[in-house]
Amino acid sequence: MDGFGYNNQLPAELNKAVDGVYIFHGNSTRDSFELGGQGIWEVLKPGHGTGHSSTFKQNNLSDRFGIEITFALEMKKRFPNENIAIIKYSRGGTSIHIDAAGPFGCWDPDFTTGTGVNQYDHFLAAVKNAYAINDIDNDGEIDELIPAGILWMQGESDANSSEIANLYLANLKRLMDLMRAAFRVDDLPVVIGRISDSGNDADGKVWDFGNVVRWQQAKFVNQDRNAALVTSTDNYGYSDKWHYDTAGYIDFGKQFAIEMQQLLK
């Protein structure tokens, strides 16, 4: 999930840098394009939502934000003595199932359209690039990145077909297993955001089989001893038929942090 909250709608206490929290936001790239994931470590601030781009020299911040701002602040509050670093890679509209990829992209490692480069490849590149920098705060001391957890919000693009929606559990499990393997921690905590629906469509459903995906997300969490589900999404407003409004993203980040703390215990 990129994040579609508006920076100019953030209250003053949130519309500023989050001191002590660093983010590496890998550049988002379409499937079959040159490998993405380029970025730099910087202090977290608003602008890491949709429209963000980055190179190995600079972040190009956008006018939007995602869950990272309030997630970081809430984690700092709950773990005041810990250093916090975030690696973000996201691309809106992407699917896990190959047949649901459309023009946005696919997370299945076996997706081989065009050059064969897919969203999982871009994710791995972002992780590799983030880990290649051994002094993320530029204080002259070597830093060690210790994986603590994964945040995942996706599933809407897999909810437009009954057949694909019913495979979401298997596809999600495989992808989370692969991501955990990428960080070399088999039981790395995973917090999933439950998809919801604005209802702003002719038939009252933007995602025709969204309830199937929601059930599959819940089943994944029930079957995984180190996973949790954020369900507050049902209460959020929308800025368009697909995306939550600013207030929703503000709360969403907090809820991810609350669930992550429980898993880290």
TIMIMI-560769 format. One record per residue (C-alpha): x, y, z; residue number from 1. Coordinates in nm, 4 decimals, always signed. Last residue first. Example, Ala and Ser with C-alpha at 12.3 -4.5 7.8 and 13.67 -1.06 7.14 Angstrom:
REC     east    north       up num
REC  +1.3670  -0.1060  +0.7140   2
REC  +1.2300  -0.4500  +0.7800   1
This chain:
REC     east    north       up num
REC  +0.5962  -0.9385  +2.3251 265
REC  +0.6843  -0.8528  +1.9660 264
REC  +0.3448  -0.9813  +1.8513 263
REC  +0.1547  -0.7507  +2.0858 262
REC  +0.3722  -0.4559  +1.9816 261
REC  +0.2959  -0.5253  +1.6162 260
REC  -0.0775  -0.5132  +1.6789 259
REC  -0.0572  -0.1728  +1.8455 258
REC  +0.1819  -0.0443  +1.5788 257
REC  -0.0496  -0.1482  +1.2944 256
REC  -0.3376  +0.0222  +1.4748 255
REC  -0.1438  +0.3464  +1.5030 254
REC  -0.0637  +0.3438  +1.1314 253
REC  -0.4290  +0.2896  +1.0453 252
REC  -0.5430  +0.5800  +1.2621 251
REC  -0.3579  +0.8412  +1.0581 250
REC  -0.4379  +0.6611  +0.7334 249
REC  -0.8096  +0.6766  +0.8104 248
REC  -0.8013  +1.0433  +0.9052 247
REC  -0.6430  +1.1219  +0.5677 246
REC  -0.9134  +0.9442  +0.3686 245
REC  -0.9068  +0.5797  +0.2703 244
REC  -0.8586  +0.4763  -0.0929 243
REC  -1.0594  +0.2967  -0.3619 242
REC  -1.3854  +0.4842  -0.4225 241
REC  -1.2253  +0.8224  -0.3510 240
REC  -1.1153  +1.0091  -0.0357 239
REC  -1.2717  +0.7359  +0.1762 238
REC  -1.3887  +0.7151  +0.5368 237
REC  -1.2607  +0.4558  +0.7797 236
REC  -1.4620  +0.2303  +1.0117 235
REC  -1.4221  -0.0997  +0.8245 234
REC  -1.0455  -0.0396  +0.8215 233
REC  -1.0318  -0.0997  +1.1979 232
REC  -0.9680  -0.4713  +1.1366 231
REC  -0.5895  -0.4914  +1.1750 230
REC  -0.4939  -0.8606  +1.1633 229
REC  -0.2111  -1.0331  +1.3494 228
REC  +0.0617  -1.2860  +1.2684 227
REC  +0.3082  -1.4870  +1.4754 226
REC  +0.1227  -1.8138  +1.5359 225
REC  +0.0061  -1.8377  +1.1755 224
REC  -0.3157  -2.0352  +1.1174 223
REC  -0.5521  -1.7779  +1.2640 222
REC  -0.3706  -1.4964  +1.0834 221
REC  -0.3999  -1.6740  +0.7483 220
REC  -0.7655  -1.7512  +0.8184 219
REC  -0.8380  -1.3843  +0.8813 218
REC  -0.6774  -1.2886  +0.5499 217
REC  -0.8738  -1.5627  +0.3715 216
REC  -1.1996  -1.4344  +0.5190 215
REC  -1.1168  -1.0827  +0.4040 214
REC  -1.0294  -1.2183  +0.0584 213
REC  -1.3697  -1.3868  +0.0351 212
REC  -1.5437  -1.0734  +0.1593 211
REC  -1.3738  -0.8742  -0.1150 210
REC  -1.5247  -1.0880  -0.3875 209
REC  -1.6897  -0.8118  -0.5897 208
REC  -1.4402  -0.5459  -0.4821 207
REC  -1.6033  -0.2075  -0.5507 206
REC  -1.9287  -0.3405  -0.4101 205
REC  -2.2596  -0.1518  -0.3880 204
REC  -2.3776  -0.2822  -0.7255 203
REC  -2.3245  +0.0499  -0.9028 202
REC  -2.0058  +0.1243  -0.7111 201
REC  -1.9134  +0.3345  -0.4090 200
REC  -1.9414  +0.0564  -0.1529 199
REC  -1.6269  +0.1962  +0.0101 198
REC  -1.4984  -0.1571  +0.0601 197
REC  -1.2595  -0.3041  +0.3155 196
REC  -0.9273  -0.4862  +0.3095 195
REC  -0.7886  -0.6161  +0.6376 194
REC  -0.4391  -0.4859  +0.7177 193
REC  -0.1973  -0.7687  +0.7913 192
REC  +0.0678  -0.7646  +1.0649 191
REC  +0.3511  -1.0149  +1.0235 190
REC  +0.5955  -1.1065  +1.2996 189
REC  +0.9129  -1.2836  +1.1777 188
REC  +0.8706  -1.6566  +1.2363 187
REC  +1.1277  -1.7855  +0.9866 186
REC  +1.3757  -1.4987  +1.0249 185
REC  +1.6284  -1.4768  +0.7416 184
REC  +1.5039  -1.1346  +0.6204 183
REC  +1.4495  -1.2721  +0.2691 182
REC  +1.3151  -1.5901  +0.4287 181
REC  +1.0467  -1.3876  +0.6044 180
REC  +0.9575  -1.2356  +0.2690 179
REC  +0.9366  -1.5808  +0.1119 178
REC  +0.7129  -1.7128  +0.3888 177
REC  +0.4954  -1.4005  +0.3567 176
REC  +0.4620  -1.4650  -0.0177 175
REC  +0.3733  -1.8314  +0.0230 174
REC  +0.1173  -1.7585  +0.2910 173
REC  -0.0426  -1.4813  +0.0836 172
REC  -0.0762  -1.7041  -0.2233 171
REC  -0.2275  -1.9900  -0.0259 170
REC  -0.4720  -1.7600  +0.1506 169
REC  -0.5590  -1.5693  -0.1677 168
REC  -0.6603  -1.8763  -0.3667 167
REC  -1.0323  -1.8237  -0.3039 166
REC  -1.0028  -1.4655  -0.4276 165
REC  -0.8556  -1.5874  -0.7576 164
REC  -1.1430  -1.8265  -0.8318 163
REC  -1.4099  -1.5822  -0.7177 162
REC  -1.2698  -1.2988  -0.9290 161
REC  -1.2414  -0.9282  -0.8473 160
REC  -1.0849  -0.9703  -0.5032 159
REC  -0.7183  -1.0232  -0.5940 158
REC  -0.6800  -0.6545  -0.6784 157
REC  -0.8146  -0.5649  -0.3340 156
REC  -0.5630  -0.7820  -0.1540 155
REC  -0.2974  -0.5542  -0.0115 154
REC  -0.1794  -0.4132  +0.3215 153
REC  +0.1263  -0.5880  +0.4662 152
REC  +0.3485  -0.4782  +0.7567 151
REC  +0.6482  -0.7039  +0.8275 150
REC  +0.8365  -0.7370  +1.1561 149
REC  +1.1486  -0.6900  +1.3669 148
REC  +1.4453  -0.7461  +1.1357 147
REC  +1.7719  -0.6337  +1.3023 146
REC  +1.9649  -0.3741  +1.1008 145
REC  +2.3170  -0.3283  +1.2390 144
REC  +2.4690  +0.0192  +1.2273 143
REC  +2.8393  +0.0997  +1.1897 142
REC  +2.9350  +0.4307  +1.3503 141
REC  +3.0293  +0.7506  +1.1676 140
REC  +2.7102  +0.9310  +1.2650 139
REC  +2.5599  +0.9117  +0.9174 138
REC  +2.2213  +0.7818  +1.0379 137
REC  +2.2136  +0.4760  +0.8102 136
REC  +2.5761  +0.3749  +0.8578 135
REC  +2.6045  +0.0271  +0.7026 134
REC  +2.4346  +0.0953  +0.3705 133
REC  +2.4113  -0.2300  +0.1723 132
REC  +2.1163  -0.3384  +0.3879 131
REC  +1.8856  -0.0833  +0.2254 130
REC  +2.0005  -0.1772  -0.1244 129
REC  +1.9412  -0.5480  -0.0612 128
REC  +1.5973  -0.4805  +0.0860 127
REC  +1.5009  -0.2571  -0.2075 126
REC  +1.6301  -0.5153  -0.4578 125
REC  +1.4272  -0.7884  -0.2881 124
REC  +1.1156  -0.5717  -0.3158 123
REC  +1.1813  -0.5004  -0.6853 122
REC  +1.2138  -0.8748  -0.7502 121
REC  +0.8909  -0.9389  -0.5590 120
REC  +0.7223  -0.6745  -0.7724 119
REC  +0.8160  -0.8464  -1.0989 118
REC  +1.1058  -0.8727  -1.3439 117
REC  +1.0381  -1.1449  -1.6011 116
REC  +1.1562  -0.9326  -1.8911 115
REC  +0.8096  -0.9341  -2.0479 114
REC  +0.5702  -1.1446  -1.8400 113
REC  +0.7471  -1.3789  -1.5994 112
REC  +0.5412  -1.3852  -1.2790 111
REC  +0.7034  -1.6724  -1.0877 110
REC  +0.7941  -1.4539  -0.7888 109
REC  +0.4219  -1.3708  -0.7465 108
REC  +0.4047  -1.0058  -0.6390 107
REC  +0.2323  -0.8783  -0.9530 106
REC  +0.2104  -0.5393  -1.1237 105
REC  -0.0078  -0.2400  -1.2000 104
REC  -0.1213  -0.2997  -1.5577 103
REC  -0.3324  -0.6100  -1.4807 102
REC  -0.1871  -0.8465  -1.2221 101
REC  -0.4987  -1.0520  -1.1506 100
REC  -0.3908  -1.3619  -1.3468  99
REC  -0.0572  -1.3778  -1.1648  98
REC  -0.2097  -1.3869  -0.8186  97
REC  -0.0353  -1.1562  -0.5710  96
REC  -0.1917  -0.8383  -0.7033  95
REC  -0.0735  -0.4795  -0.7453  94
REC  -0.3013  -0.1769  -0.7460  93
REC  -0.0642  +0.0519  -0.5584  92
REC  +0.3071  -0.0250  -0.5465  91
REC  +0.5012  -0.0628  -0.2262  90
REC  +0.8533  -0.0901  -0.0866  89
REC  +0.9311  +0.0508  +0.2545  88
REC  +1.2244  -0.0295  +0.4794  87
REC  +1.1701  +0.1243  +0.8222  86
REC  +1.4271  +0.1908  +1.0952  85
REC  +1.3581  +0.2279  +1.4674  84
REC  +1.6155  +0.2633  +1.7453  83
REC  +1.4791  +0.1250  +2.0709  82
REC  +1.4668  +0.2917  +2.4130  81
REC  +1.1221  +0.4472  +2.3731  80
REC  +0.9547  +0.1220  +2.2587  79
REC  +0.5821  +0.1931  +2.3007  78
REC  +0.6019  +0.5652  +2.2273  77
REC  +0.8538  +0.5120  +1.9499  76
REC  +0.6238  +0.2458  +1.8018  75
REC  +0.3332  +0.4924  +1.8082  74
REC  +0.5373  +0.7588  +1.6326  73
REC  +0.6633  +0.5150  +1.3698  72
REC  +0.3185  +0.3751  +1.2928  71
REC  +0.1807  +0.7290  +1.2897  70
REC  +0.4132  +0.8350  +1.0096  69
REC  +0.4508  +0.5035  +0.8210  68
REC  +0.0821  +0.4408  +0.7518  67
REC  +0.0868  +0.6324  +0.4241  66
REC  +0.1656  +0.9886  +0.3193  65
REC  +0.0865  +1.2207  +0.0302  64
REC  +0.2253  +1.5459  -0.1169  63
REC  +0.5237  +1.3600  -0.2606  62
REC  +0.8863  +1.3337  -0.1511  61
REC  +1.1615  +1.2874  -0.4062  60
REC  +1.4198  +1.1019  -0.2007  59
REC  +1.7813  +1.1516  -0.3060  58
REC  +2.1139  +1.0065  -0.4198  57
REC  +2.0549  +0.6356  -0.4843  56
REC  +1.7315  +0.7359  -0.6515  55
REC  +1.3830  +0.7908  -0.5146  54
REC  +1.0194  +0.8335  -0.6033  53
REC  +0.7110  +0.9283  -0.4049  52
REC  +0.3877  +0.9853  -0.5966  51
REC  +0.1774  +0.7756  -0.3599  50
REC  +0.2869  +0.8088  +0.0010  49
REC  +0.6323  +0.8737  +0.1450  48
REC  +0.5830  +1.2500  +0.1648  47
REC  +0.5572  +1.3126  +0.5387  46
REC  +0.8870  +1.2750  +0.7290  45
REC  +1.1170  +0.9878  +0.8273  44
REC  +1.4854  +1.0735  +0.8737  43
REC  +1.6713  +0.9559  +0.5661  42
REC  +1.8233  +0.6341  +0.4326  41
REC  +1.8649  +0.6356  +0.0571  40
REC  +1.6781  +0.4738  -0.2320  39
REC  +1.6750  +0.2438  -0.5323  38
REC  +1.4273  -0.0445  -0.5184  37
REC  +1.3794  -0.0829  -0.8921  36
REC  +1.5085  -0.3354  -1.1465  35
REC  +1.4598  -0.2104  -1.5013  34
REC  +1.0990  -0.2502  -1.6105  33
REC  +0.9260  -0.5838  -1.6643  32
REC  +0.6838  -0.5139  -1.3789  31
REC  +0.6375  -0.1484  -1.2892  30
REC  +0.8723  +0.0350  -1.0538  29
REC  +0.8536  +0.1753  -0.7009  28
REC  +1.1772  +0.3305  -0.5725  27
REC  +1.2772  +0.1777  -0.2409  26
REC  +1.1857  +0.3877  +0.0617  25
REC  +1.4608  +0.3597  +0.3234  24
REC  +1.3277  +0.5182  +0.6409  23
REC  +1.4897  +0.6458  +0.9591  22
REC  +1.3263  +0.7163  +1.2941  21
REC  +1.5135  +0.9244  +1.5550  20
REC  +1.3193  +1.2430  +1.4960  19
REC  +0.9922  +1.1982  +1.3113  18
REC  +1.0047  +1.4891  +1.0690  17
REC  +0.7020  +1.7165  +1.0508  16
REC  +0.3322  +1.7162  +0.9710  15
REC  +0.2291  +1.4978  +1.2645  14
REC  +0.2243  +1.7592  +1.5434  13
REC  +0.0894  +2.0174  +1.3002  12
REC  -0.2224  +1.8170  +1.2205  11
REC  -0.2056  +1.6414  +0.8830  10
REC  -0.4391  +1.7708  +0.6129   9
REC  -0.1574  +1.9316  +0.4116   8
REC  +0.0212  +1.5956  +0.3949   7
REC  -0.2773  +1.4318  +0.2246   6
REC  -0.3334  +1.0621  +0.2953   5
REC  -0.3130  +0.8364  -0.0100   4
REC  -0.0718  +0.5657  +0.1081   3
REC  +0.1456  +0.3349  -0.1031   2
REC  +0.0000  +0.0000  +0.0000   1
